[in-house]
C-alpha cells in the first residue's frame, strides 16, 4: 500500500490421479513392486529438494543471492490480477522447505517491470527485507522493528473496505528505499517518481496500491521468523514471470 508517508501466486498443486486396470488382467499373479531402500528414498528426496523453489525458473532462482537462507515468494494469479499467494521458503542442508501458503493481495492493476508512482501495480523483482515496524508493539520481530503511531491507516480501500489496522505490522520491501531505516523513511534513491513505501502488511480484504498483504497472523509469523542473519529476500511477481 503506497501511503502519503509510506509508500505476499496462486500456487495450485495438481492432484495426480492414477487408474487401476481390471478384468482378466487383474487375476494374473503379479510380483509386488520393489520399494527403494530408505537410504535411496532419502537421496531422492534430497535431490528433489535441492532443485530449488517450486514455481521459480532459472532466471529468478539465479537472482536469489547464495547467502540468502529465507525467501518469501509472492505468486500473483496473473499480470493484471490483484490476487496472490505468499509462501515463506527456508533453505536447509538438502534444499528449500516451504511453509504454509497464505492468500493475499497485491496492487489493483497487477504487476509492473517498471513501477512508477500511481500506476497501481506492484513492482516485479527480487528485493531484500531489512526493516519492519507497525502500529502495534513489537511481537518479537528479528528484523529491526519501528513502533510508531505514524503507521495509522485511515480511509477505505478500492472495494470500500476499511484500511484501519492494515499497518499494524509491516515489513519494508527494499524497493526504492534506504535499507537500515524505518519503513516510514521517505528516502527514494531512484527518485520519487518511481514510487516507494512498498511493504508486506496486514490484509484489509482488497487490492493495494503497490504493496503485498496477508492476514495478520501470517504477518506476525513472518516478523517472528525472518532473520537478518539469514539475509531474507522477497521474490514477487505473477506466475508467468516467476517461471522464467
C-alpha positions as CSV (number, residue, x, y, z in Angstrom):
1,X,0.0,0.0,0.0
2,X,1.6,3.2,-1.1
3,X,0.6,5.9,1.5
4,X,1.3,9.6,1.9
5,X,4.2,8.9,4.3
6,X,4.6,5.3,3.5
7,X,4.7,4.1,0.4
8,X,2.5,-11.5,-0.3
9,X,0.5,-16.7,-6.6
10,X,-1.9,-18.8,-6.6
11,X,0.1,-22.0,-6.2
12,X,-2.2,-24.8,-7.2
13,X,-0.9,-28.3,-6.6
14,X,-2.4,-30.6,-9.2
15,X,-3.8,-33.8,-7.9
16,X,-2.3,-36.8,-9.7
17,X,-4.9,-39.4,-10.4
18,X,-3.8,-42.9,-11.2
19,X,-6.3,-45.6,-12.5
20,X,-6.1,-49.4,-11.9
21,X,-6.8,-51.9,-14.7
22,X,-9.5,-54.6,-14.2
23,X,-10.8,-57.7,-16.0
24,X,-8.8,-60.8,-16.8
25,X,-5.5,-59.0,-16.3
26,X,-6.3,-58.3,-12.7
27,X,-6.5,-62.0,-12.0
28,X,-2.9,-62.6,-13.0
29,X,-0.3,-63.1,-10.3
30,X,2.0,-60.1,-10.1
31,X,5.3,-59.6,-8.4
32,X,5.0,-56.8,-5.8
33,X,6.9,-53.6,-6.9
34,X,10.3,-53.2,-5.4
35,X,10.4,-50.4,-2.9
36,X,13.6,-48.3,-2.7
37,X,15.7,-48.7,0.3
38,X,15.4,-46.0,3.0
39,X,18.8,-44.6,2.0
40,X,17.8,-44.4,-1.7
41,X,14.5,-42.7,-0.7
42,X,16.4,-40.1,1.3
43,X,18.7,-39.5,-1.6
44,X,15.7,-39.0,-4.0
45,X,14.1,-36.5,-1.5
46,X,17.3,-34.6,-1.2
47,X,17.7,-34.4,-4.9
48,X,14.2,-33.1,-5.3
49,X,14.7,-30.5,-2.5
50,X,17.9,-29.3,-4.0
51,X,16.2,-28.5,-7.3
52,X,15.1,-25.1,-5.9
53,X,11.9,-23.3,-5.1
54,X,8.8,-24.6,-7.0
55,X,7.5,-22.1,-9.5
56,X,10.8,-20.3,-9.9
57,X,12.6,-20.6,-13.2
58,X,16.3,-20.5,-13.7
59,X,16.5,-16.7,-14.1
60,X,14.5,-15.9,-11.0
61,X,16.3,-18.6,-9.0
62,X,19.7,-17.2,-10.1
63,X,18.6,-13.8,-8.8
64,X,18.4,-15.1,-5.2
65,X,21.8,-14.5,-3.5
66,X,23.7,-17.6,-2.5
67,X,23.9,-16.3,1.0
68,X,20.1,-16.0,1.3
69,X,18.5,-18.5,3.7
70,X,14.9,-17.3,3.6
71,X,12.8,-16.3,0.6
72,X,9.2,-15.0,0.7
73,X,7.7,-15.9,-2.7
74,X,4.7,-13.9,-3.8
75,X,3.0,-15.5,-6.7
76,X,0.4,-13.4,-8.5
77,X,-2.5,-15.0,-10.3
78,X,-1.9,-13.0,-13.4
79,X,-0.1,-10.0,-14.8
80,X,-3.2,-7.8,-14.2
81,X,-4.6,-9.6,-11.2
82,X,-4.6,-8.2,-7.6
83,X,-4.7,-11.8,-6.1
84,X,-1.6,-13.7,-5.0
85,X,-0.3,-16.4,-2.7
86,X,2.5,-15.9,-0.3
87,X,4.9,-18.7,0.9
88,X,8.0,-18.4,3.1
89,X,10.7,-20.8,1.9
90,X,13.7,-21.6,4.1
91,X,17.0,-23.1,2.9
92,X,18.1,-26.3,4.6
93,X,21.1,-28.6,4.1
94,X,19.1,-30.5,1.4
95,X,17.4,-27.6,-0.3
96,X,14.4,-25.3,0.2
97,X,11.5,-26.1,2.5
98,X,8.1,-24.4,2.0
99,X,5.9,-23.1,4.8
100,X,2.1,-22.5,4.6
101,X,0.6,-20.9,1.6
102,X,-1.2,-17.7,2.6
103,X,-3.7,-16.0,0.3
104,X,-3.1,-12.3,-0.2
105,X,-3.4,-9.2,-2.4
106,X,-1.1,-7.2,-4.5
107,X,-1.8,-4.0,-6.4
108,X,-5.1,-3.3,-8.0
109,X,-3.8,-3.5,-11.6
110,X,-1.3,-6.3,-11.0
111,X,2.4,-6.1,-11.8
112,X,4.9,-3.9,-13.5
113,X,8.6,-4.3,-14.6
114,X,8.9,-0.5,-14.3
115,X,6.9,0.6,-11.3
116,X,6.1,4.3,-11.1
117,X,4.2,6.4,-8.6
118,X,0.4,6.0,-9.0
119,X,0.4,3.1,-11.6
120,X,-1.4,0.9,-9.1
121,X,0.9,-2.0,-9.9
122,X,3.3,-3.9,-7.7
123,X,7.0,-4.0,-8.8
124,X,8.3,-7.3,-10.2
125,X,11.6,-8.3,-8.7
126,X,13.8,-9.8,-6.0
127,X,14.3,-7.5,-3.1
128,X,16.0,-7.7,0.3
129,X,14.0,-7.4,3.5
130,X,15.8,-5.4,6.1
131,X,13.3,-3.5,8.3
132,X,10.0,-3.8,10.0
133,X,7.5,-1.8,12.1
134,X,3.9,-1.2,12.8
135,X,1.2,0.5,14.8
136,X,1.2,-2.4,17.3
137,X,4.1,-3.2,19.7
138,X,6.9,-5.5,18.5
139,X,5.5,-9.1,18.5
140,X,9.1,-10.5,18.7
141,X,10.5,-9.4,15.4
142,X,14.0,-10.4,14.5
143,X,14.2,-7.6,12.0
144,X,14.7,-4.1,13.4
145,X,11.2,-3.1,14.5
146,X,10.0,0.5,14.4
147,X,6.9,1.0,16.6
148,X,5.1,4.3,15.7
149,X,1.8,6.0,15.5
150,X,2.8,7.0,12.0
151,X,1.6,3.6,10.8
152,X,-2.0,4.8,11.3
153,X,-4.1,4.0,8.1
154,X,-7.4,5.8,7.9
155,X,-9.8,5.7,5.0
156,X,-11.2,2.9,2.8
157,X,-9.8,0.7,0.1
158,X,-10.7,0.2,-3.6
159,X,-13.7,-2.1,-2.6
160,X,-14.9,0.2,0.2
161,X,-13.2,-1.9,2.9
162,X,-11.8,-0.1,5.9
163,X,-8.0,0.3,5.9
164,X,-7.7,0.7,9.7
165,X,-5.2,-1.8,11.1
166,X,-3.5,-2.8,7.8
167,X,-0.3,-1.2,9.0
168,X,-0.4,-2.9,12.4
169,X,2.5,-5.0,11.2
170,X,4.7,-4.2,8.2
171,X,7.9,-5.4,6.6
172,X,9.5,-3.0,4.3
173,X,10.4,-4.3,0.8
174,X,13.7,-2.8,-0.2
175,X,12.4,-1.3,-3.4
176,X,13.4,2.3,-3.9
177,X,14.3,2.8,-0.2
178,X,17.3,3.0,2.0
179,X,17.8,-0.3,3.9
180,X,18.5,0.1,7.6
181,X,15.9,2.8,8.2
182,X,12.3,2.9,9.4
183,X,9.7,1.7,6.8
184,X,8.4,5.3,7.2
185,X,11.6,6.8,5.9
186,X,10.9,8.8,2.7
187,X,14.3,8.4,1.1
188,X,13.8,7.4,-2.6
189,X,17.2,6.5,-4.2
190,X,15.5,6.1,-7.7
191,X,13.6,9.4,-7.3
192,X,10.1,10.0,-6.0
193,X,8.6,9.3,-9.5
194,X,9.5,5.6,-9.1
195,X,7.2,5.2,-6.1
196,X,8.2,3.7,-2.8
197,X,6.9,2.6,0.5
198,X,6.2,-0.9,-0.9
199,X,5.6,-3.2,2.1
200,X,4.3,-6.6,3.2
201,X,1.5,-5.7,5.5
202,X,-1.8,-6.8,7.1
203,X,-4.5,-7.6,4.5
204,X,-7.6,-5.4,4.5
205,X,-9.7,-7.5,2.2
206,X,-8.9,-5.8,-1.1
207,X,-6.3,-4.7,-3.6
208,X,-3.4,-2.5,-2.6
209,X,-1.7,0.5,-4.3
210,X,1.6,-1.5,-4.7
211,X,2.2,-3.5,-1.5
212,X,1.6,-7.2,-0.8
213,X,-0.8,-8.0,2.0
214,X,-1.6,-11.2,4.0
215,X,-3.6,-11.9,7.2
216,X,-2.4,-10.5,10.5
217,X,-1.5,-13.9,11.8
218,X,0.7,-14.5,8.8
219,X,2.4,-11.2,9.1
220,X,3.1,-11.9,12.8
221,X,4.7,-15.3,11.8
222,X,6.8,-13.6,9.2
223,X,8.0,-11.0,11.7
224,X,9.0,-13.7,14.2
225,X,10.7,-15.8,11.6
226,X,12.5,-13.6,9.1
227,X,16.1,-13.3,10.4
228,X,18.6,-10.7,9.2
229,X,21.4,-13.2,9.8
230,X,19.8,-15.3,7.0
231,X,19.6,-12.4,4.5
232,X,15.9,-12.7,3.7
233,X,14.5,-11.6,0.3
234,X,11.1,-11.4,-1.3
235,X,10.6,-12.8,-4.8
236,X,7.5,-11.2,-6.2
237,X,5.6,-11.3,-9.5
238,X,2.9,-13.1,-11.5
239,X,3.4,-16.8,-12.1
240,X,4.5,-16.5,-15.7
241,X,7.2,-14.0,-14.8
242,X,8.4,-16.1,-11.8
243,X,8.7,-19.2,-14.0
244,X,11.3,-17.6,-16.3
